[in-house]
Amino acid sequence: MKQKSVAVVGASETTELGKLPHLSQIQLHADAALNAMRDCGLTAKDIDGVATAGQTPVETAHYLGITPTWVDGTAVGGCSFMIHVRHAAAAINEGLCNTVLITHGESGRSGIGRNRVVPAPSSLIGQFEFPYGPMGPPTMFPMPVMRYMKERGASHEDFAMVAVIQREWAAKNPRATFRDPISVDDVLDSRMIAYPFRLLQCCLVTDGGGALILTSAERAKDFPTKPVYILGTGESVESPMISQMKDYTSSSAFRVSGAKAFGESGIGHNDVDHIMIYDAFAHLPIFGLEDLGFCKPGEAAGFIAGRNTAPGGTLPLNTNGGGLSYAHSGMYGMFALQESVRQMRGTAPAQIEGAKISVCHGVGGMFSASGTIVFSNEAP
């Protein structure tokens, strides 16, 4: 992809986050979409591309009154929206559409109008994993975590520190679900969910969503909002079954997606001012920092404990509070993208002064998929 040829011109989350029993899933999509349109001065008639997960793009376009010339319904879990950004940028560059709306809405807590995706008994997971009793992410993610702890020497305190530091960022964000400070002892004393995860190492369950609007960089300068340019993108998949990962201490999808995004952008790790790494559970920032090349294998826990990712640190990470303290509706990727855009616009509650490049990295399923976007606020 040509660097900085496409930009984000509209970005907004749903009006409310948290527990929203008065809004259905598709209403959350619409609320976020209308807020993003209002953000950049567009209406539904100006949109000719639609991408979404959860709801189909057919349902979303119909509900909003859009007749698109391009749609994308890629649904690979929480990083779907990073991949939508990548696909939308390609479509705009190819002239398949001019203005793309990417929406997310999920009634993760209230369950109002939620589309439940349950693996079929005939699926690979249904045949070869579910018979052994796993109950979703809280009982499936512990497998690589325990292997990582054994092989890399990480401790319970190391994973607890991830939650502690992200709560420090959340304290700076008025929209964060949890803002009160916590300690390592607080995390380790919280209720056991599935060994080694305690409650405070697991993501929130909330309602909410967000939307982005992308167009060409040439058009972007005519919008009232500050353009956020797409510098590089990447995507990949590994296995739908966590039992079949090539290496429990590393994600091949993370490595491929990240390398592709960095290669396209032409940047080095020292150029990154801000980073978002999907954190449904406390281990993911550790895996992400290593697989993206910011830390060597086994060194990310010490990097975080050394407060490099904390307020005032050298690599601000998950500055909205993350899925552990900000919000997590089930597919968190859109919230990470929103924070990267805010940081590049200079409007984040915990703004990183002088930030020019933000990396946004997501996971889908249990390391099944990955999407990586590199953003810049410097004009081409």
C-alpha positions, -999 to 999 in steps of 0.1 A, spaced: 0 0 0 12 35 -8 21 53 24 -3 80 36 -26 77 5 -56 71 28 -67 89 60 -91 86 88 -113 117 88 -142 106 111 -139 88 144 -162 83 173 -174 58 198 -210 53 209 -225 81 230 -224 59 261 -203 29 272 -210 4 299 -244 -12 306 -268 0 279 -300 -22 280 -319 5 261 -299 -1 229 -298 -31 207 -266 -43 189 -276 -27 156 -286 5 174 -251 7 188 -237 4 153 -259 32 142 -251 54 171 -214 51 165 -218 56 128 -239 87 131 -214 101 157 -185 95 133 -204 111 104 -212 141 126 -175 143 136 -164 150 100 -195 166 86 -209 138 64 -243 121 61 -252 86 50 -256 97 13 -218 105 13 -208 70 22 -202 44 -6 -183 18 13 -193 -2 44 -173 -27 65 -184 -43 98 -184 -74 120 -211 -86 143 -238 -72 121 -234 -80 85 -226 -50 62 -259 -58 44 -279 -52 76 -258 -22 86 -260 -5 52 -298 -10 51 -303 3 86 -284 35 79 -298 40 44 -265 35 25 -262 20 -9 -225 11 -12 -203 2 -41 -180 -18 -18 -186 -39 13 -165 -60 37 -179 -84 62 -146 -99 74 -153 -114 108 -123 -130 125 -129 -118 161 -117 -87 178 -91 -76 152 -117 -76 124 -118 -38 125 -80 -35 120 -84 -57 90 -113 -36 78 -90 -6 78 -65 -24 57 -91 -36 32 -108 -2 30 -75 15 23 -69 -9 -5 -104 -4 -19 -100 34 -18 -66 32 -35 -81 10 -63 -110 34 -68 -136 9 -57 -152 35 -34 -144 69 -21 -156 71 15 -157 40 38 -176 36 70 -164 10 94 -187 2 123 -187 -17 155 -215 -22 180 -219 -49 206 -243 -55 234 -217 -76 252 -231 -71 287 -268 -66 282 -272 -90 252 -299 -69 235 -302 -80 199 -268 -97 200 -259 -122 174 -244 -152 192 -217 -171 173 -215 -206 187 -191 -230 170 -209 -259 154 -202 -294 167 -188 -302 132 -163 -274 134 -127 -281 142 -131 -266 177 -164 -285 181 -147 -318 173 -113 -315 188 -114 -290 217 -149 -285 231 -153 -322 241 -125 -316 266 -144 -289 284 -130 -255 276 -155 -227 282 -143 -199 259 -114 -175 262 -109 -175 300 -102 -213 299 -84 -214 266 -59 -185 269 -43 -200 301 -27 -227 281 -2 -205 263 2 -184 294 13 -214 315 37 -225 288 51 -189 286 56 -188 324 75 -221 323 97 -214 293 102 -176 298 103 -176 336 75 -151 339 57 -148 373 22 -142 385 34 -107 396 46 -100 360 11 -105 345 -5 -87 374 17 -56 367 0 -53 332 -33 -47 349 -19 -23 374 -2 0 349 -32 0 326 -54 11 355 -30 40 359 -39 51 323 -76 45 329 -74 69 359 -67 96 334 -97 88 312 -132 100 323 -149 74 301 -130 44 316 -152 19 334 -127 14 362 -104 43 374 -95 35 410 -59 25 415 -50 -11 421 -18 -29 433 -2 -62 423 -16 -76 456 -51 -64 446 -48 -83 413 -34 -115 429 -60 -114 457 -89 -110 432 -111 -140 425 -96 -169 406 -113 -173 372 -92 -200 354 -56 -206 366 -35 -185 364 -60 -157 356 -76 -137 384 -106 -115 379 -85 -83 375 -65 -99 347 -96 -106 326 -113 -81 303 -144 -62 312 -178 -71 297 -195 -40 285 -219 -26 258 -207 -1 233 -190 4 199 -173 28 176 -170 38 140 -143 52 116 -146 70 83 -118 67 57 -112 85 25 -82 94 2 -55 116 16 -62 141 -12 -98 145 -1 -89 144 36 -75 179 37 -109 193 29 -125 179 61 -129 199 93 -111 172 113 -74 166 115 -65 137 91 -49 106 105 -29 89 78 -24 52 73 13 45 71 13 7 70 -10 -23 75 -7 -60 81 -29 -91 87 -26 -128 91 -42 -159 107 -28 -189 124 -51 -217 137 -88 -217 149 -77 -240 177 -54 -229 204 -43 -265 209 -27 -263 174 -6 -232 178 29 -237 164 45 -221 195 26 -214 228 51 -186 236 46 -167 204 19 -160 178 29 -165 141 -1 -144 131 12 -115 153 47 -118 138 35 -119 102 9 -91 106 33 -68 125 62 -74 101 40 -66 72 28 -33 87 63 -22 98 76 -31 63 50 -11 45 54 19 68 92 20 65 96 28 102 117 13 130 107 5 165 124 37 178 101 58 156 69 46 175 56 72 199 25 53 210 11 17 209 -21 -1 214 -20 -38 219 -53 -57 223 -56 -68 259 -86 -90 264 -64 -107 291 -33 -95 308 -8 -116 289 -16 -102 254 5 -70 258 35 -92 268 31 -114 238 25 -84 215 56 -65 226 77 -95 219 61 -106 186 61 -71 172 98 -68 180 98 -42 207 113 -67 232 133 -99 229 116 -132 239 111 -133 276 119 -96 281 85 -79 278 74 -86 314 105 -68 327 100 -40 302 65 -34 316 76 -38 352 103 -12 345 74 13 338 84 18 302 48 15 291 34 35 321 26 72 322 59 90 316 74 59 301 94 55 268 66 36 250 31 45 262 9 15 258 -29 11 260 -34 47 270 -72 45 272 -70 19 300 -74 -10 276 -99 -39 277 -89 -45 313 -101 -11 326 -116 10 298 -142 -11 279 -145 -45 263 -177 -54 245 -164 -87 232 -145 -75 201 -122 -48 214 -103 -38 183 -124 -8 175 -117 8 209 -80 4 203 -82 20 169 -102 49 184 -75 56 209 -48 56 183 -67 81 162 -73 103 193 -36 103 201 -27 112 165 -53 140 166 -40 153 199 -74 148 216 -68 118 239 -76 123 276 -41 110 284 -25 127 254 12 118 246 28 151 239 44 153 204 32 118 193 36 114 156 33 76 150 9 51 167 9 14 162 -25 -4 167 -23 -42 170 -52 -66 175 -59 -103 180 -89 -123 169 -100 -155 187 -73 -171 208 -43 -160 187 -63 -172 156 -60 -139 137 -42 -106 138 -43 -71 123 -18 -43 126 -22 -6 116 5 21 117 -10 56 119 7 90 114 -5 125 118 21 140 95 8 150 61 23 133 30 
